[in-house]
Amino acid sequence: MKLPFLASLICLLALTSFAADDKPFTMLTDELIAKLPEAEKGAWTGYLAKSREFAVTERRILAEESQKAGLEKPKPAPGNSGEFEPDMDAAVETFADAANQKIAEVVISYQTPTGGWSKAVDYAAGTRQPGTQWTSQTGNAWHYCGTFDNRTTTEQLKFLAAVFTATKREDVKAALMKGLEYVFAAQYPNGGWPQNYPVETGYHEAITLNDDAMTHVLELLHDLAEGDNHFAFADAALKERAKAAFDRGIACYAAMQVKINGQPTVWCAQHHPLTLEPVKARAKEPPSLSGAESANLVKFLMRSGPTTPETVAMIEAALKWFDAHRITNLRKIKNDAGKTDYVTDEASTEVIWARFYDLTTGKPIFAGAQDGIVYNSFGEMAAKNKVAYDFFTTRPKEVLEKEEPRWRKRLEKEK
């Protein structure tokens, strides 16, 4: 049964509100934008206007779909807590089989009107039906409606590129090109990327390195610019756009590298979109130096970044920091409560790094997910908070022992 006209109108108006959640930006504020140089101010004003325009369009489309389907409100997409991770190393002909083509059709159906994808959607449940959200969120339908979090959007684009390479299907190419336009549109004027686009308020506004979000975007752009990994279809103009966006991203990395007492170190998991300063995200993610995300960023720069003096200096500073901040006197155990703990043991042979280091002291810190208090030890934090997060990492070990020698060979080869 269709909704009465008045109820339909109310539903339409409610869903077409101007912003993702009707809350003011916390970092992209009018006050900060007003302080920017005139040229930068115009770029940011235009960027945010386009983002809001996309948000309004998405709400209008979903509202109209819901009204036509006779729904009181849109239905959440079926959820899947796992990430979308197709086997991109499979032979190209594999992507032409019936199973992969079916998945491609489902993926395309969940592409947002702006061109991105949401995370945690169960593609095995079939194609999206009219009146179904693009997200699996049961509360705010626009939360993560278009995101780079958890390898989202970048992975869908890689998959569609492979399917198009194998099949030459025009509907796949159309969705692929729309998705690439989304990536270009989402890039901030200073070269970074927000976690979600259209830009969502709160910590999602930050330039997001957490879970390697921006690094995954640059990996995609690198492949596109080089015509690698199923992106051989790209013409010269598209490659040039990808290269320009990639270069701006690398320059943003350089600008964000945190300096302490004038010395470049590593990066925070998220940076302010305007000032580029380290900022917090969730309670357990304070402004800090990241041992985990910084390691994957440096690994990417070593493999795919330019070998310019600026990039080499970035990498050398980070390597020096990794070497100085390794932890060698902790041993991982199960305590009396059966929970993971770390105890001091000078004889330990384990080499680890903290996920977060204090911006002033350079010492490991551990913030509680529930109380938000920053503790000096994992044990203190874990005693008062639930722990469902990796507070230590071994990623820098791989960078120092495996990636650095390969990188130095690369530098020699490119001399």
C-alpha angles and dihedrals in degrees: 000000000000120000118255111263095252094050090048091052092050090050091049094049093047093052097046097061111147101247138040095262103354092250122126118252114265098204105017091062126163089238094058094042090051089059094056122102111272096255093050092044091058093049093051094044090052092046093053093044090055091047091053091046090055091048092053092048092052092051093048093051094049092045092052091047091050092048093050091047091052093241123151088213137354119277120239115247115253109274133233120179092205125089123251101253114160117185100264091179092065119114112276094243088061089071090061094061121110095254095054093043089053091050089049090055091052092046090051091050090057095049107120118239087252091056107255135097137239123233130244097033118146106231090180088072091070138248123337115265124215111275093030118122119241086231132061091223114133094197117034107022091202097054106119090355093159113005146163092209119122093010090300121158092008091064093046089052093050089050094049090048089056093047091049092048089053099041109019087219110171094212089056092048091049092053090044094053091046089053093050090051087053090056092050093046093049095056111108118236089253093055102260130111130229119229092246134027130231078048112262120208125252126031089343086078090067123099095260124221092153111120085006093282098154092038090057089052091052091047088056093047091048091055091046094049091048096041089237133145101021095327095102088113091072114113125218094267094052092046090051092052090049092049092050092050090046092051091050089051092052090049089051090053089054093049092049097049103119117242120206116190087348094305120117113235125163135297141279119240089247133018133201108264094226108027094030090221120144111270137183126253119182121004091267093050109070127176100281148123110284120224093184108041091038090057094055090044091054091045089055093048091050093051103035110008123104117269093230119141089252094054093042089053090050091053096044092052092050092048090052090051093048091051093051096047103049115128116223105162102068129092124197114232143159109248127216090277091056093249129129114264138164121226131190111260118161089195093057116124093199117114115200141152130219117247090228132034128188113260092223107034099028090225125132116272132191122202121200118241091215106033100027090220116146111230130192095225137040092231094056092049095044092051091064104029141048111256118215098141140080107254094172132046141189095200095108089057090063090047093052099040104034112014100043095058090048091049093051088053088051090053091050091049093050096048 
